[in-house]
Amino acid sequence: MNLGAIILFDGVCNFCNKSIQYIIKRESYDYFKFASLQGEVGQTLLKKHQLPWDVDSFVLIKDDRVFLKSDATLRICRHLKCPWKLLTILLIIPKPIRNAVYSIIAKNRYKFLGKRDSCAIPSREIRSRFLD
């Protein structure tokens, strides 16, 4: 079964949840499905792709390929409305530099907007796009 492009995200992270809402509002069309890293679907996909259960990154799974950190983020931007899709030009920056910046943000994400006790429940309008 092909689910299309799937974004796995930290479901208890407020920064990550806000990022998912941001993506949903700016997609050119309903391209992505979403699953929390902590949920059953997220854990199954991590295992399938031999990723650690506690991965510290957005994970983009597209055409059975896995993208992490800045690769995932910039490939997600490719499917957002302008001007966000223009950020894909940042893929020309060497990956170690991009990922260093990404890692700083990821390491501090709970400091930016906090953390929840449990995963957020999506609204009725978008619930069908969440796989957990």
Buried (B, 14 or more C-beta within 10 A) or exposed (E): EEEEBBBBBBBBBBBBBEBBBEBBEBBEEEBBBBBBBBBEBBBEBBEEBEBEEEBBBBBBBBEEEBBBBBBBBBBBBBBBEEEBBEBBEBBEEEEEEBBEEBBEEBEEBBEEBEEBEEBBEBEEEBEEBBBB
